[in-house]
Amino acid sequence: GKISCGILYDGKIENICDVMESDYHLSYPFVFKMENDIYMMPESEETKRLAIYKAIDFPNKWKLYSTGFEGEGIVDPTLFVDKKKNIWLFLNKSKDLYNDYNSELYIYKITDLKLKTIISHQLNPVIIDSRRARNAGNIFMEGDKVIRPSQKNINSIYGYGLNLSEITHLSIENYNEKLIDIFEPNFRKGLVGVHHVTQLDDGFLFDAAYKKNY
């Protein structure tokens, strides 16, 4: 697997280069900044752990910073820091024989990025629903609202659509979110899925899957 990087300019991605390469699957390169350093938390489910990398020379050079959840398959790991500076990890995991990572959302509270202290949410899994459990991008602010994107996996299509839900309560004891919008692949001809969205400083970036023409 590879993680690649490019510069987004005038609606196009330019100067694309590979920044991380491995002999196992890599995806969902969740990049974030903390205390003036840049980190990346990619999906690497095959390794059966969660790994956080620190940028030594952004974006080309990364060093393994910490690991956690040893022995567990983790997909689409998403970090969120709330207004009280609490650090939360939103993860999708599978505990069945079918490796279904779409149906359950887990939340954990950590004290720092070294992952030495990981506190499980008391209601884990906080969501059991393949239509809205799986993460689909960074949790972002819209005014005073905290918005979590999630995948809408229906119609036997992985990543069919996107949900935007407002997190109305987040504590180690309780979790609630309220659906506020749904995006399905009907806004452009040939689309069959939209499954990831990221908030930028001046807009949003989302991915799309088109039907193959053979």
Secondary structure, 3 states (H helix, E strand, C coil): CEEEEEEEECCEEEEEEEEEECCCCCEEEEEEEECCEEEEEEECHHHCCEEEEEEEECCCEEEEEEEECCCCCEEEEEEEECCCCCEEEEEEECCCCCCCCCCEEEEEEECCCCCCCEEECCCCCCEECCCCCCECCCCEEECCEEEEEEEECCCCCCCCEEEEEEEEEECCCCEEEEEEEEECCCCCCCEEECCCEEEECCEEEECCEECCCC
